[in-house]
Amino acid sequence: MWVDSATTAGRLRWRGVAVGAKNSRPIPSVTGECELGGQAMRNSEAEKDSESFAAALRTLEGQRYPLDGGASKVLRFMLERPEGCDADISADRFEIRFGWHPARHRYYLRTAPAILSQVLTLAGAPSGQRRVHATIGPATMHAAQFPAWSFAPRRIWLEASLSSIAIQVRNASEASASATEPPPIPPPIELAPSFLDFPSPFPCLHCSTTALKYRHLHDGALVCGACGRSFRLSDA
Ligand SMILES: [Zn+2]
């Protein structure tokens, strides 16, 4: 099934805002306030799409779908940033929580088959496997009508049943990527982000912007609200 990329781009939405080529990536937030713009996607817009979910399941049997611009954009959200994400796919919804903004975001299910095709191919997953753990990347992704983008090594966990597919993406350090034992499935990204307060303005190690409050990831890293990159206090 080939999804016309122009059609997909017109239908794909980011919290209710149509995602076009000119839309910028979401802005990270240290306050937990939504800065992604627009109103939340209405529930009525999240329509059941059994056909796309059936296609998503077929990727586990080895079927592959080409990456179009709309699917590439969602996949970039999933893989590009080190904070990772939790994605849940069923016939009713394609929902993602991102490590830098752990509210729930819904995407059109028609993007799922191409996204899964890429993830499974990158993971080298054999056909018929319903549980996949792999380190993927670094890689550069190309799709028609969407700029190429790259991502650093990521650990992915995928678990599928006949009614749902769950994907977790986390940053993979060189040490963790070379470990022989697969790590346990990480805890889900929390809906309520935690923060670390500083008594005086503290500069980001990457961009030097100071802040009194930083997003605190469960692996201990702090996320800069200005540049969106993460760092550890032990590196300060
Ligand atoms: Zn920064």
Boltz pocket constraint, residues with backbone or C-beta under 6 A from the ligand:
constraints:
  - pocket:
      binder: B
      contacts: [[A, 204], [A, 205], [A, 206], [A, 207], [A, 208], [A, 209], [A, 224], [A, 225], [A, 226], [A, 227], [A, 228], [A, 229]]
      max_distance: 6.0
